[in-house]
Each structure stands twice: as C-alpha cells, then as structure tokens.
Amino acid sequence: MDLDVVGLSRLQFALTALYHFLFVPLTLGLSMVIAIMETVYVMTGRPIWRQMTKFWGVLFGINFAIGVSTGLVMEFQFGMNWSYYSHYVGDVFGAPLAIEGLMAFFLEATFVGLFFFGWDRLSKVQHLVVTWLTAIGTNFSALWILIANGWMQNPVGASLNPQTMRMEVTDFGAVLANPVAQAKFVHTVSAGYVVAALFVLGVSSWYLLKGRHAELAKRSMTVAASFGLAASLSVVVLGDESGYLATEHQHMKLAAIEAMWDTQPAPAAFTAVGFPDQAARETHYAIHIPWVMGLIGTRSISSEIPGINDLVKLAEVRVRQGILAYDALEQIRALGGKGPVPAELQAKFEENSKVLGYALLLKRYVDDPRQATEAQIRQAANDTVPQVAPLFWSFRVMVGLGIYFIVLTAVFFWLSARRRLDAYPWLLKVAVWSIPLPWIAAEAGWIVAELGRQPWAVEGVLPTAVAVSNIGIQTVLATLLGFVVLYSILIVVEMKLMLKAIRKGPELETEHAPGSHSPLVGATPAMRTAPMITAE
C-alpha cells in the first residue's frame, strides 16, 4: 500500500475497523448465549441458570460498551476521509446505516439497560423478553451494516444520475435482498457465535482447572459446546455460499484468493498451500487438490473459473468501454440540464454506463480519462488485481481455524453428553489457549472480504483512489496515529475489565421476588470478597 493520502486513509479505516471488529463478534454471540441461558432459567426455575445469565451478561455489557465507543468513529470517517465516496453513493449506502441507527441500535441500547437494571423490577417472563430483544437488536445492527457492506461488494438496485453525479436508489427491495449481503450477514453472525462459544468454553475451562464455580462452568460449557458446534458447522456451509457468490459477482477476488493466475480447466483444483509471487504471476511450490475449487466455486464439474491474467485482459476491454461512457457523461453534463439529452447520446451512455467505473480507474494517472495513453489503460487494468499473498494466506488461516473449531466443539459436545467435561485437564488447557483463535479467524475473514474488493470502494462502480477526500497527508497521518493510541488504550481497558470480572467470578444468590433486593446469601463477607482478591 502506497503511503499517500489514499493509502493512509485506507490504512486508517482498516485499522479502526479491525479494532472495532474485535468487539462485534463477541457481542453478537454472547447476546444469544445469555438469551439461551435465561430461557433455561425461566423454564426450570433453577437459580444456577440465573446466576449464569447475570455473570456472562456482565462480560457482554463490558464488551458492548467498548464496542460502541470504537464504532462511533467509523461513520464520521466517511465524511472526513471519504467525502467523494459519501457524495457519490451516499443516497444508497446511507439508508441502511440510518435504519441501523434509528431502529436496531436504539432497540439494542434500550433493552441493554433493561437487561441490567430490570432483574428486580420485571417478572421472569418480562425480563426474558427483554433479553431476547437485546439479542435481536444486536443481530439487527449487524444485518443493516452488512446490507450496506454487501452493496459495496455487489451494487444492485441503484443507478447513476448524470446530472448530480450520485448513485440513486432505483429498487430498495433489491438492495435489501442482495444475495451477497444476505450471505455475508449469516456468515458473519455465525462467526460471532463461534467467537462467543469459544470464549465461554475457554473461560469455563479455566474455572474447572482452578477448581472454582464448577457447576456454573460445566453448564456453561454444555451450552457453549452445543451452540459452538452448530455455529461452526454453519460457518462452513455459509462460507461455501459466499464462495459461490464470489464466482458470480467478484471473479477477481476469487482468483486472487486462489492465486489462480491462469484459467484452469474445469473442474478447477484448490491450492492447499503455496507461495504467490505477484510480480512473476506464479505460485511457487503449490500443492493442488483436484476438483475442489471447481466444486466450491461453481458447484459443477463443467464450469471453469477465470484466472487473473484473463480477468486483466477483460478489465482492459472494460476500461476502453468505460471511456465511451465517460465521454457521453461529460457531454450530458455540459448541457447543464437546459435541454433534452439527444437520444443518441443518452443511448451511448446507457449502453456503456455499467463499466463507467473502469474509466474512473484512469483518474489515478490522468485528469481526463479520454486523454489516457495505451500504457495508462494497461496499467489501470493491472490495478484491478488486489494484493494476492495476503488474501491467499488469510483465507487459508480462516478455513484452517474453522475446521479446528468444529473438531474442538465436537469433542466437548461429546464429553458433555457423557458428563466428563473435567476428565482431561490437558483438553481444558487447550480450550483456554484457544480463546484468541476465533478472533484471528474473524479478522482474517474481514481481510479477505475487504482487501479482496480492491481497487474498488464499490465493486465496478467507484475506485478507492477516487473516493478519498482532498485533505493533507499530515492530517491523515496525525489522526491515524491518534486512533491507534486511543484504540490501544481501549483494548487494554477492555482486557483489564474482562479479566477482573472473570477472576471475581459470579455472585452467589438465591431466588427472590421481583421488586426485592437480592443480597448474597449463604456466604460470609470473607467468602464473598475472596474471588475478588484471588490472583490465579
């Protein structure tokens, strides 16, 4: 990545998004886990399940608060660092984000408050409804954000207004039903469920290793193992759907993920490992698994997957065609809306408008794409190739960890069914050390999704280099460093609060009537404070 305004703006948004995404998956998953636990409590009336709900709810609340604070900055970056992006596609992109804020976030925030302060003021069923609405609100937030992001990957239901130079919604239903957005939503949410399941499994394993809160830990592990196994399996299935959709809508991303330089005969092989060399356009020491990529990418044995070199040639054709659209666009804008657009000129624009974005790739090299040289056209076509090596390895890290999560949760599910969760201390240690792994997989997936879209801010419509604001490099660099420092502090705060709550452990309580205070019972002051000063 070049360290110019475009490169630094990309880096700033990437870092803030990666920081923010450390908190989002756990919030998504824990909201569902505590809803399941409280459901069991209401159905059985056993206080241990209420205790579990409140304990994991505290950890959810800490993570939720930090997650909200890190996410607020990102929306402001659209106006500050990506002003032309906001102008060009704001009519489409802004709608889902506005709905997310007005509906999902307010729903989520309202019921989070009721969840924490309503235990002694609401009946069991009322509080359960609140907990489920909190979980639903959390997932609704993800839905609308991923509808917006999915539109960037596959822009549907919108068209460019030549006079205003803005993308305008033509079919909001198509934006909502965008298959890429729907696949991203269920895949991302399932990944969040895996993060929460491994987190609960790991923390509970730590309690068993320390000989503390065994009843709470074992029940939590049972929920986490079953919930995590289902989520891990769904991530694989939904990931397959995402790969299939990439074959339909993002050919270059799929080819880069596979480091597939040349079109392979059908059915294409899957490259298990290798070392992509983008300069030489070859993959060294590649180990291929026959047929697998063809089956994943096309779900057939007769359809081929285009390689990078052929896609670059196609991009060059589209750049040339996009220049025709740009020429027609400039002529239409020159009329200034003072008279009707000639039918021939309008037809020329509409015929080529779908590839106008490819002409805008030339803006990096020349102010007027119509004046581009042959060398600049070829360079613009080559720019459609993203960074292959990071994509190649991020995808394999994600897939490898996904398989590991299935195995780990399946083992604990089997042990739970046999009531032998604490039979193998070494396995409990494995679960503890596995806590960070789903975050690594989630971040790797984010890199695959977003880096694979480059050089586009909106696939095929608006290049990233054009979308950036006209601000100084010193300003971007200063804010970038500021965000890194601030977000690093927030992560340290999050870790300290979470570890303190985990070391403290759940508070002991008994069933009590709504509206009454619920002190700790059956414990002396020393017993109640012991977990707080334990320093394992």
C-alpha positions as CSV (number, residue, x, y, z in Angstrom):
1,M,0.0,0.0,0.0
2,D,1.4,3.4,-1.1
3,L,1.7,5.8,1.9
4,D,-0.1,8.7,0.1
5,V,-3.4,10.2,1.1
6,V,-5.3,7.2,-0.4
7,G,-3.1,4.6,1.2
8,L,-3.1,6.3,4.6
9,S,-6.9,6.8,4.5
10,R,-7.3,3.1,3.6
11,L,-4.9,2.1,6.4
12,Q,-6.8,4.3,8.9
13,F,-10.2,2.9,8.1
14,A,-8.8,-0.7,8.0
15,L,-7.2,-0.3,11.5
16,T,-10.3,1.3,13.1
17,A,-12.5,-1.4,11.5
18,L,-10.2,-4.2,12.7
19,Y,-10.1,-2.8,16.2
20,H,-13.9,-2.4,16.2
21,F,-14.4,-5.9,14.9
22,L,-12.5,-7.3,17.9
23,F,-15.7,-6.5,19.9
24,V,-18.5,-7.0,17.5
25,P,-18.4,-10.8,17.2
26,L,-18.4,-11.4,21.0
27,T,-21.3,-9.0,21.4
28,L,-23.3,-10.9,18.7
29,G,-22.6,-14.3,20.2
30,L,-22.8,-13.5,23.9
31,S,-26.2,-11.9,23.4
32,M,-27.6,-15.2,22.1
33,V,-25.8,-17.3,24.7
34,I,-27.2,-15.3,27.6
35,A,-30.7,-15.4,26.0
36,I,-30.4,-19.2,25.8
37,M,-29.3,-19.4,29.4
38,E,-32.1,-17.2,30.7
39,T,-34.6,-19.3,28.7
40,V,-33.4,-22.4,30.6
41,Y,-33.7,-20.4,33.8
42,V,-37.3,-19.4,33.2
43,M,-38.2,-22.9,32.1
44,T,-36.6,-24.7,35.0
45,G,-36.6,-22.1,37.8
46,R,-33.2,-23.2,38.9
47,P,-31.1,-20.2,40.3
48,I,-27.8,-21.5,38.8
49,W,-29.1,-20.5,35.4
50,R,-30.0,-17.0,36.5
51,Q,-26.5,-16.8,38.0
52,M,-25.0,-17.9,34.7
53,T,-27.1,-15.3,32.8
54,K,-26.0,-12.5,35.0
55,F,-22.4,-13.5,35.0
56,W,-22.0,-13.8,31.3
57,G,-24.2,-10.7,30.9
58,V,-21.6,-8.6,32.8
59,L,-19.0,-9.7,30.3
60,F,-21.4,-8.9,27.5
61,G,-22.0,-5.4,28.9
62,I,-18.3,-4.6,29.2
63,N,-17.7,-5.7,25.6
64,F,-20.8,-3.9,24.3
65,A,-19.8,-0.6,25.8
66,I,-16.3,-0.7,24.4
67,G,-17.6,-1.9,21.1
68,V,-20.0,1.0,20.8
69,S,-17.3,3.6,21.6
70,T,-14.9,2.1,18.9
71,G,-17.7,2.0,16.3
72,L,-18.8,5.6,16.5
73,V,-15.7,6.9,14.9
74,M,-16.1,4.9,11.7
75,E,-19.2,6.6,10.5
76,F,-17.5,10.0,10.8
77,Q,-14.7,8.8,8.6
78,F,-17.0,8.6,5.6
79,G,-17.4,12.4,5.7
80,M,-13.8,13.2,6.8
81,N,-11.7,10.8,4.8
82,W,-14.1,9.6,2.1
83,S,-16.1,12.7,1.2
84,Y,-16.4,11.9,-2.5
85,Y,-17.5,8.4,-1.7
86,S,-20.2,9.9,0.6
87,H,-21.3,12.2,-2.2
88,Y,-21.3,9.5,-5.0
89,V,-23.0,6.6,-3.2
90,G,-24.4,8.2,0.0
91,D,-28.0,8.0,-1.2
92,V,-27.7,4.2,-1.3
93,F,-25.1,3.5,1.4
94,G,-26.6,5.9,3.9
95,A,-30.1,4.4,4.0
96,P,-29.1,1.1,5.7
97,L,-26.8,2.9,8.1
98,A,-29.6,5.3,9.1
99,I,-32.1,2.5,9.6
100,E,-29.5,0.7,11.7
101,G,-29.1,3.7,13.9
102,L,-32.8,4.5,14.2
103,M,-34.1,1.0,14.6
104,A,-31.6,-1.6,15.6
105,F,-29.2,0.4,17.7
106,F,-31.9,2.2,19.7
107,L,-33.7,-1.2,20.2
108,E,-30.4,-2.7,21.3
109,A,-29.3,0.1,23.6
110,T,-32.8,0.5,25.3
111,F,-33.1,-3.2,26.1
112,V,-29.4,-3.5,27.3
113,G,-30.4,-1.0,30.0
114,L,-33.5,-3.0,30.9
115,F,-31.4,-6.2,31.0
116,F,-29.1,-4.9,33.6
117,F,-31.4,-2.9,35.8
118,G,-34.6,-4.8,35.4
119,W,-33.8,-8.0,37.3
120,D,-35.7,-7.0,40.4
121,R,-38.3,-4.9,38.6
122,L,-39.6,-7.2,35.9
123,S,-41.1,-10.7,36.1
124,K,-39.2,-13.7,34.8
125,V,-41.0,-13.7,31.5
126,Q,-40.8,-9.9,31.0
127,H,-37.0,-10.0,31.7
128,L,-36.6,-12.9,29.3
129,V,-38.4,-10.9,26.6
130,V,-36.0,-8.1,27.2
131,T,-33.0,-10.4,26.9
132,W,-34.2,-11.8,23.6
133,L,-35.0,-8.3,22.3
134,T,-31.4,-7.3,23.2
135,A,-30.1,-10.2,21.2
136,I,-32.4,-9.5,18.3
137,G,-31.4,-5.8,18.3
138,T,-27.7,-6.8,18.3
139,N,-28.2,-9.0,15.3
140,F,-30.4,-6.4,13.5
141,S,-27.4,-4.0,13.8
142,A,-25.2,-6.5,12.0
143,L,-27.9,-7.0,9.4
144,W,-28.2,-3.4,8.3
145,I,-24.5,-2.8,8.4
146,L,-23.8,-5.8,6.2
147,I,-26.6,-4.8,3.8
148,A,-24.6,-1.6,3.3
149,N,-21.3,-3.5,3.0
150,G,-22.9,-6.1,0.7
151,W,-24.0,-3.4,-1.6
152,M,-20.3,-2.3,-1.9
153,Q,-19.4,-5.8,-2.9
154,N,-22.4,-6.2,-5.3
155,P,-24.1,-2.9,-6.2
156,V,-27.7,-3.6,-7.2
157,G,-30.9,-1.6,-7.1
158,A,-29.2,1.7,-8.0
159,S,-28.1,3.8,-11.0
160,L,-26.0,6.9,-11.6
161,N,-27.8,10.2,-12.2
162,P,-25.5,12.0,-14.8
163,Q,-26.6,15.5,-13.7
164,T,-25.9,15.1,-10.0
165,M,-23.1,12.5,-10.3
166,R,-24.8,10.5,-7.5
167,M,-25.9,6.9,-7.3
168,E,-29.6,6.8,-6.6
169,V,-31.8,4.0,-5.4
170,T,-34.0,2.5,-8.1
171,D,-35.1,-0.6,-6.2
172,F,-34.7,-0.6,-2.4
173,G,-36.0,-4.2,-2.3
174,A,-33.1,-5.3,-4.5
175,V,-30.7,-3.6,-2.1
176,L,-32.3,-5.5,0.9
177,A,-32.4,-8.8,-1.0
178,N,-28.9,-8.5,-2.3
179,P,-27.7,-12.2,-2.2
180,V,-24.1,-11.1,-1.3
181,A,-25.4,-9.0,1.6
182,Q,-27.6,-11.9,2.9
183,A,-24.8,-14.4,2.7
184,K,-22.4,-12.0,4.4
185,F,-24.9,-11.4,7.2
186,V,-25.5,-15.1,8.1
187,H,-21.8,-15.9,7.7
188,T,-20.6,-13.0,9.9
189,V,-23.2,-13.6,12.6
190,S,-22.4,-17.3,12.7
191,A,-18.7,-16.4,13.1
192,G,-19.7,-14.2,16.0
193,Y,-21.5,-17.1,17.6
194,V,-18.3,-19.2,17.3
195,V,-16.3,-16.4,18.9
196,A,-18.7,-16.3,21.9
197,A,-18.8,-20.1,22.2
198,L,-15.1,-20.5,22.3
199,F,-14.9,-17.6,24.8
200,V,-17.4,-19.2,27.1
201,L,-15.8,-22.6,26.7
202,G,-12.3,-21.3,27.4
203,V,-13.3,-19.2,30.5
204,S,-15.3,-22.1,31.9
205,S,-12.4,-24.5,31.3
206,W,-10.2,-22.1,33.3
207,Y,-12.6,-22.2,36.2
208,L,-12.5,-26.0,36.1
209,L,-8.7,-26.0,36.1
210,K,-8.7,-23.7,39.1
211,G,-11.4,-25.7,40.9
212,R,-13.8,-22.8,41.0
213,H,-17.5,-22.4,40.1
214,A,-17.6,-26.0,38.8
215,E,-21.4,-26.1,38.4
216,L,-21.6,-22.9,36.5
217,A,-18.6,-23.8,34.4
218,K,-19.9,-27.2,33.4
219,R,-23.4,-25.9,32.4
220,S,-21.8,-23.0,30.5
221,M,-19.6,-25.5,28.7
222,T,-22.5,-27.6,27.7
223,V,-24.3,-24.6,26.2
224,A,-21.1,-23.4,24.5
225,A,-20.2,-26.7,23.1
226,S,-23.6,-27.4,21.5
227,F,-24.1,-23.8,20.4
228,G,-20.5,-23.6,19.1
229,L,-20.7,-26.9,17.2
230,A,-23.8,-25.8,15.4
231,A,-22.3,-22.3,14.7
232,S,-19.0,-23.8,13.4
233,L,-20.8,-26.1,11.0
234,S,-23.0,-23.3,9.8
235,V,-19.9,-21.1,9.2
236,V,-18.5,-23.7,6.8
237,V,-21.8,-24.1,4.9
238,L,-22.4,-20.3,4.7
239,G,-18.8,-19.8,3.7
240,D,-19.3,-22.1,0.8
241,E,-22.3,-20.0,-0.2
242,S,-20.1,-16.8,-0.1
243,G,-17.5,-18.5,-2.3
244,Y,-20.2,-19.4,-4.8
245,L,-21.5,-15.9,-4.9
246,A,-18.0,-14.5,-5.4
247,T,-17.8,-16.7,-8.5
248,E,-20.9,-14.9,-9.8
249,H,-20.1,-11.3,-8.8
250,Q,-16.4,-10.9,-7.9
251,H,-14.3,-13.0,-10.2
252,M,-11.1,-11.2,-9.4
253,K,-11.4,-11.7,-5.7
254,L,-11.9,-15.4,-6.1
255,A,-9.0,-15.7,-8.4
256,A,-6.8,-13.8,-6.0
257,I,-7.8,-15.9,-3.1
258,E,-6.7,-18.9,-5.0
259,A,-3.7,-17.3,-6.6
260,M,-5.1,-18.6,-9.8
261,W,-3.1,-16.7,-12.4
262,D,-4.3,-18.6,-15.5
263,T,-7.8,-20.0,-16.1
264,Q,-7.8,-23.7,-15.1
265,P,-9.7,-26.4,-17.0
266,A,-12.9,-27.4,-15.3
267,P,-13.2,-28.5,-12.6
268,A,-10.5,-26.3,-11.1
269,A,-8.2,-27.5,-8.4
270,F,-7.9,-26.0,-4.9
271,T,-4.4,-24.7,-4.0
272,A,-3.9,-26.1,-0.4
273,V,-0.6,-24.3,0.1
274,G,1.8,-22.3,-2.0
275,F,3.8,-19.0,-2.2
276,P,2.2,-16.5,-4.5
277,D,4.6,-14.3,-6.4
278,Q,2.6,-11.3,-7.8
279,A,5.5,-9.8,-9.7
280,A,6.1,-13.0,-11.6
281,R,2.4,-14.0,-11.6
282,E,3.0,-17.5,-10.5
283,T,2.7,-19.6,-7.3
284,H,5.8,-21.4,-6.1
285,Y,5.7,-24.8,-4.5
286,A,1.9,-25.0,-4.9
287,I,0.1,-28.2,-3.7
288,H,-3.2,-28.7,-5.5
289,I,-6.2,-30.7,-4.6
290,P,-8.1,-31.7,-7.8
291,W,-11.7,-30.6,-8.4
292,V,-12.3,-29.0,-5.0
293,M,-12.2,-25.3,-6.2
294,G,-14.4,-26.1,-9.1
295,L,-17.0,-27.7,-6.9
296,I,-16.9,-24.9,-4.3
297,G,-16.8,-22.0,-6.8
298,T,-19.2,-23.3,-9.5
299,R,-20.9,-26.3,-7.9
300,S,-20.3,-28.2,-11.0
301,I,-17.6,-30.1,-12.8
302,S,-18.0,-28.4,-16.2
303,S,-17.7,-24.7,-15.4
304,E,-14.2,-23.1,-15.4
305,I,-13.1,-20.3,-13.1
306,P,-11.3,-17.4,-14.9
307,G,-7.7,-16.7,-13.9
308,I,-6.2,-13.4,-13.1
309,N,-4.4,-12.9,-16.4
310,D,-7.6,-13.4,-18.4
311,L,-9.5,-11.1,-16.0
312,V,-6.9,-8.4,-16.5
313,K,-7.5,-8.6,-20.3
314,L,-11.2,-8.3,-19.7
315,A,-10.6,-5.3,-17.5
316,E,-8.7,-3.6,-20.2
317,V,-11.7,-4.1,-22.6
318,R,-13.9,-2.6,-19.9
319,V,-11.6,0.4,-19.4
320,R,-11.9,1.2,-23.1
321,Q,-15.6,0.8,-23.0
322,G,-15.8,2.9,-19.8
323,I,-14.1,5.8,-21.6
324,L,-17.0,5.8,-24.1
325,A,-19.4,6.1,-21.1
326,Y,-17.2,8.9,-19.6
327,D,-17.3,10.8,-22.9
328,A,-21.1,10.6,-23.1
329,L,-21.4,11.6,-19.4
330,E,-19.3,14.7,-19.9
331,Q,-21.4,15.7,-23.0
332,I,-24.6,15.2,-21.0
333,R,-23.3,17.3,-18.1
334,A,-22.2,20.0,-20.5
335,L,-25.8,20.5,-21.5
336,G,-26.4,21.6,-17.9
337,G,-30.0,20.3,-17.9
338,K,-31.0,23.2,-20.1
339,G,-32.5,21.0,-22.8
340,P,-33.4,17.4,-23.6
341,V,-30.5,15.0,-24.0
342,P,-30.1,13.8,-27.6
343,A,-31.4,10.2,-27.9
344,E,-28.2,9.0,-29.5
345,L,-26.1,10.5,-26.7
346,Q,-28.4,9.0,-24.0
347,A,-28.3,5.6,-25.7
348,K,-24.4,5.8,-25.8
349,F,-24.3,6.5,-22.1
350,E,-26.8,3.8,-21.1
351,E,-25.1,1.2,-23.2
352,N,-21.7,1.7,-21.5
353,S,-22.7,3.1,-18.1
354,K,-22.2,-0.2,-16.3
355,V,-18.5,0.0,-16.9
356,L,-18.0,3.7,-16.2
357,G,-16.2,2.9,-13.0
358,Y,-13.4,1.3,-15.1
359,A,-12.7,4.6,-16.8
360,L,-12.5,6.2,-13.4
361,L,-9.6,3.9,-12.6
362,L,-7.6,6.2,-15.0
363,K,-8.2,9.2,-12.7
364,R,-5.1,8.0,-10.8
365,Y,-3.0,8.7,-13.8
366,V,-4.8,11.4,-15.8
367,D,-7.4,14.0,-15.1
368,D,-9.4,13.3,-18.2
369,P,-9.7,9.5,-18.9
370,R,-10.4,10.4,-22.6
371,Q,-6.7,11.5,-22.8
372,A,-5.3,8.3,-21.4
373,T,-2.4,6.6,-23.2
374,E,-2.3,2.9,-24.1
375,A,0.2,2.4,-21.3
376,Q,-2.1,4.1,-18.8
377,I,-5.1,1.9,-19.9
378,R,-3.0,-1.2,-19.4
379,Q,-1.8,0.0,-16.0
380,A,-5.4,0.7,-15.0
381,A,-6.4,-2.8,-16.0
382,N,-3.5,-4.3,-14.0
383,D,-4.7,-2.2,-11.0
384,T,-7.8,-4.4,-10.8
385,V,-5.6,-7.2,-9.2
386,P,-5.7,-7.0,-5.4
387,Q,-2.8,-8.0,-3.2
388,V,-2.7,-11.7,-3.7
389,A,-0.5,-13.1,-1.0
390,P,-2.4,-11.5,2.0
391,L,-5.7,-12.8,0.5
392,F,-4.3,-16.2,-0.2
393,W,-3.0,-16.8,3.3
394,S,-5.8,-15.0,5.2
395,F,-8.3,-17.3,3.5
396,R,-6.3,-20.4,4.5
397,V,-5.9,-19.3,8.1
398,M,-9.6,-18.7,8.3
399,V,-10.5,-22.1,6.8
400,G,-7.9,-24.0,8.8
401,L,-9.1,-22.5,12.1
402,G,-12.8,-23.1,11.1
403,I,-12.0,-26.8,10.8
404,Y,-10.3,-26.8,14.2
405,F,-13.3,-25.1,15.8
406,I,-15.6,-27.9,14.5
407,V,-13.3,-30.6,16.0
408,L,-12.8,-28.8,19.3
409,T,-16.5,-28.1,19.9
410,A,-17.5,-31.6,18.8
411,V,-15.1,-33.1,21.3
412,F,-16.5,-31.0,24.1
413,F,-20.1,-31.8,23.0
414,W,-19.3,-35.5,23.2
415,L,-17.7,-35.1,26.6
416,S,-20.7,-33.0,27.8
417,A,-23.1,-35.8,26.7
418,R,-21.1,-38.3,28.8
419,R,-20.8,-35.8,31.7
420,R,-17.0,-36.0,31.6
421,L,-16.1,-32.3,30.8
422,D,-13.4,-32.3,33.5
423,A,-11.9,-35.7,32.7
424,Y,-9.0,-34.4,30.6
425,P,-7.2,-31.4,32.1
426,W,-4.9,-31.1,29.1
427,L,-8.0,-30.6,26.9
428,L,-9.2,-27.9,29.3
429,K,-5.9,-26.1,28.8
430,V,-6.3,-26.4,25.0
431,A,-9.7,-24.7,25.3
432,V,-8.2,-21.9,27.4
433,W,-5.4,-21.3,24.9
434,S,-7.9,-21.4,22.0
435,I,-9.8,-18.3,23.2
436,P,-7.9,-15.9,20.9
437,L,-8.2,-18.1,17.8
438,P,-11.8,-17.3,16.7
439,W,-10.8,-13.6,16.7
440,I,-7.9,-14.4,14.4
441,A,-10.2,-16.2,12.1
442,A,-12.8,-13.4,12.1
443,E,-10.2,-10.8,11.4
444,A,-8.8,-12.9,8.6
445,G,-12.2,-13.2,7.1
446,W,-12.6,-9.4,7.2
447,I,-9.3,-9.0,5.4
448,V,-10.5,-11.5,2.7
449,A,-13.8,-9.6,2.2
450,E,-12.4,-6.1,2.1
451,L,-8.9,-6.4,0.7
452,G,-10.3,-8.7,-2.0
453,R,-12.6,-5.9,-3.2
454,Q,-9.7,-3.5,-4.0
455,P,-9.1,-1.4,-6.0
456,W,-12.8,-0.7,-5.6
457,A,-14.6,1.2,-2.9
458,V,-17.8,0.0,-4.6
459,E,-17.2,-3.0,-6.9
460,G,-17.0,-1.9,-10.5
461,V,-18.5,1.5,-9.8
462,L,-16.2,3.7,-7.8
463,P,-12.4,3.2,-7.4
464,T,-10.9,3.7,-4.0
465,A,-8.4,6.2,-5.3
466,V,-11.2,8.5,-6.5
467,A,-13.4,8.1,-3.3
468,V,-10.9,9.8,-0.9
469,S,-11.2,13.3,0.5
470,N,-8.9,16.1,-0.7
471,I,-7.1,16.5,2.6
472,G,-3.4,16.8,3.5
473,I,-1.3,13.7,4.2
474,Q,-0.2,15.2,7.6
475,T,-3.8,15.4,8.7
476,V,-4.5,11.8,7.9
477,L,-1.3,10.6,9.5
478,A,-1.9,12.5,12.7
479,T,-5.4,11.1,13.0
480,L,-4.2,7.7,12.2
481,L,-1.6,7.8,15.0
482,G,-4.2,9.2,17.3
483,F,-6.7,6.4,16.6
484,V,-4.0,3.8,17.1
485,V,-3.1,5.2,20.5
486,L,-6.8,5.7,21.6
487,Y,-8.0,2.3,20.5
488,S,-5.0,0.6,22.0
489,I,-5.9,2.2,25.3
490,L,-9.5,1.0,24.9
491,I,-8.3,-2.6,24.3
492,V,-6.2,-2.5,27.4
493,V,-9.2,-1.2,29.4
494,E,-11.4,-3.9,27.9
495,M,-8.9,-6.6,28.8
496,K,-8.5,-5.4,32.4
497,L,-12.2,-5.1,33.0
498,M,-12.9,-8.5,31.5
499,L,-10.1,-10.2,33.4
500,K,-11.2,-8.6,36.7
501,A,-14.8,-9.8,36.1
502,I,-13.6,-13.3,35.3
503,R,-11.3,-13.5,38.3
504,K,-14.1,-12.2,40.5
505,G,-16.5,-14.8,39.2
506,P,-20.3,-15.0,39.6
507,E,-22.0,-13.7,42.6
508,L,-23.9,-16.2,44.7
509,E,-27.7,-15.5,45.0
510,T,-31.0,-17.2,45.6
511,E,-34.4,-16.9,44.0
512,H,-36.3,-13.8,45.1
513,A,-39.4,-11.9,44.3
514,P,-39.5,-9.1,41.7
515,G,-39.0,-5.7,43.3
516,S,-36.9,-7.0,46.2
517,H,-33.2,-6.6,46.8
518,S,-31.1,-9.8,46.2
519,P,-28.2,-9.8,48.6
520,L,-25.6,-12.6,48.5
521,V,-26.7,-15.3,50.9
522,G,-25.1,-18.3,52.4
523,A,-21.7,-16.6,52.5
524,T,-19.7,-14.6,55.0
525,P,-18.1,-11.3,54.0
526,A,-14.8,-13.0,53.6
527,M,-16.3,-15.7,51.3
528,R,-18.0,-13.0,49.2
529,T,-14.8,-11.0,48.7
530,A,-12.4,-14.0,48.2
531,P,-13.0,-14.2,44.4
532,M,-12.1,-10.5,44.0
533,I,-8.7,-10.9,45.6
534,T,-7.8,-14.2,44.0
535,A,-4.9,-13.7,41.7
536,E,-4.5,-17.0,39.8
